[in-house]
Amino acid sequence: MRRTTIIVDEQEAEVGIGTSIVLIAVGAILRFAVTVHTAHVNWHIVGDILMAVGVVGLVISLIWMAMASRRGTTTVVDRSGERPAGY
């Protein structure tokens, strides 16, 4: 069985959060501020979709960041030279 370790940098999580916020902002602008009507594209629906994708991305980024912070490992090195009981 092979184990794969994924190391997540805090900067990667910040990029995910930043991108999600930009998607939410652009979606909100398209949904609430744009009054252009075209024959083939409903810009209000495009804004709704971008906001939904941004919210999902933000939730996933926050969950990913929380899980990555719990994965920290601690290595203890015993340099006393004494063997533990039972050896």
N, C-alpha and C positions, 0 to 999 in steps of 0.2 A: 504494500500500500504506500503510495507516494503522497507526501504532504506538500502543499504549496503555501508559502507564506506571502501575504500581500502586505506591503508596508505603505501606509497612507500618510502622506505628508500633509501638514496643516494647510499649506498653501493650496493643495488640490481641493480640499474641502471649502476653502474660502472662494476659490474660483467657481465651484458649483453653486455656492450660495449667491455670489455676485451675479452669475448668469441667470439664476432663477429670479432674482429681484429685477433684473433688466427685462426679462420676459413678462413678468407681472406688470411692470410699468408700461411697457409698449402695448401690451394687451389692454390695459386700462385706458390708455390714450385712444386706441382704436375703438374701444367700446363706448366710451363716454364723451370724447372730445371731437371725434371726426364726424362730420355731417355730409361727407361725399357719398353719393349714391351712384353705383355703377350697375350695368346690366348683368354682369356675370359674377361679380364678387360681392358678397354681403360682408362689409368690413366689421360690423358689429359681431358677427359670428366668428370671424377671424380673431378679433380681440378676446372673445370668450375662450376660444381654444388656446390662445397664447397665455392667458391668465391661468387656465387650468393646468397647462403643461408647466408653467412656472411654479405653481403651488405644489404640484407633485414632485418636481425637481428639488424644491426647497425642503420638503419633508424627507425625501430620500437622502439629501445631503446632510441634514441634521441627524438622522438615524445613523448614517454611515460614520459621521464624526463621533457620535456617542459610543458606537460600538468600537471604533478604533481606539478611543481613549481608554477603554476597559481592557484592551489586549496587551497592555504593557507587561513586560516580564521583568523579574528581578532575579539576578544571579548572586548567590551567596558563596563566597570562597572562604573555606576554613583553612587558615594558614598556621594553625597551632601545631600541626604535626601529630596530634593525638588522634587515635582511632576511636570512632564512636563505640559505645557499648554493643556487644554482640559480634564483633569482628575478631 
